[in-house]
Amino acid sequence: MKIFDCSCFYGTWPAYPVRGAIAEVAAELRAHGITDALISPLAAVWCRNQQAYNRELLEITQPYPGMHPVPVLDPTLPTWQAEAALMLRDSRVKAFRIFPNYTVFNRERRDSLADFLAGCSRSSIPLIVQRRMEDSRYNHHRAGVPDTDMNHILGIAAQLPGLKLILGGMSSGVNAARILKHPGIYLDTSQMDGWRCIRRQIEQGLLPRLLFGTHMPLFETAAAFGRVLHDVSDAEAEQILYGNAASLPWPAAL
């Protein structure tokens, strides 16, 4: 069975050590039978220019066919459109990722996020919007980072039916009715926790919108499988682990 990881990273994390070298991540993917992974650079998260590591991303993933590079865009920078166009010259690019809570959105720049999402809706490429990278309880005591305001994101998305969004790092307590009103919103499972967390999403009708995610190397890969495989049928597990991701309108064949 093929397995598609929609939340994967490589590199180092400033708060604690991780096994994030690209070769280590590739070995972890192989060890768990993961055939495809959307991967972004951890270094981009805390960088002043979050787009600075995109060229390295394309180069470092070249030897690994199952790794699909996901460049990071920064909607607050005037160069994001040029950066996106440059990245799309590489046919391996399947999606882009943004970290709104690690950029500076004042009142004026919040409008730039709406403009950015409107621009994405005119293209066919999915966008991953990261809610959080780690539980706020694990933030460094001098570097607390609040979660991305996903209600704000969903409010904008409601006006953009052509937008394809993957909401990264969502918790189990999502507003299913609001998500299901939009035809192009998906959730990765990497940070859904609690008793019957995946079963509860399925019972709310979200099975076709759930995408498997490990969030490696920040999280344990085995835990990601345990979260999905517990209390679901084999058919439901296959749909989450690969089927839903395979059916997304990627810009090129996987």
Secondary structure as GFF3:
##gff-version 3
##sequence-region A 1 254
A	DSSP	beta_strand	4	10	.	.	.	ID=ss1
A	DSSP	alpha_helix	22	31	.	.	.	ID=ss2
A	DSSP	beta_strand	36	41	.	.	.	ID=ss3
A	DSSP	three_ten_helix	42	44	.	.	.	ID=ss4
A	DSSP	alpha_helix	54	60	.	.	.	ID=ss5
A	DSSP	beta_strand	67	69	.	.	.	ID=ss6
A	DSSP	alpha_helix	80	87	.	.	.	ID=ss7
A	DSSP	beta_strand	96	98	.	.	.	ID=ss8
A	DSSP	three_ten_helix	100	102	.	.	.	ID=ss9
A	DSSP	alpha_helix	107	121	.	.	.	ID=ss10
A	DSSP	beta_strand	127	130	.	.	.	ID=ss11
A	DSSP	three_ten_helix	136	138	.	.	.	ID=ss12
A	DSSP	alpha_helix	150	157	.	.	.	ID=ss13
A	DSSP	beta_strand	165	168	.	.	.	ID=ss14
A	DSSP	alpha_helix	176	180	.	.	.	ID=ss15
A	DSSP	beta_strand	185	188	.	.	.	ID=ss16
A	DSSP	alpha_helix	197	203	.	.	.	ID=ss17
A	DSSP	three_ten_helix	207	209	.	.	.	ID=ss18
A	DSSP	beta_strand	210	211	.	.	.	ID=ss19
A	DSSP	alpha_helix	221	229	.	.	.	ID=ss20
A	DSSP	alpha_helix	234	238	.	.	.	ID=ss21
A	DSSP	pi_helix	239	243	.	.	.	ID=ss22
A	DSSP	alpha_helix	244	246	.	.	.	ID=ss23
###
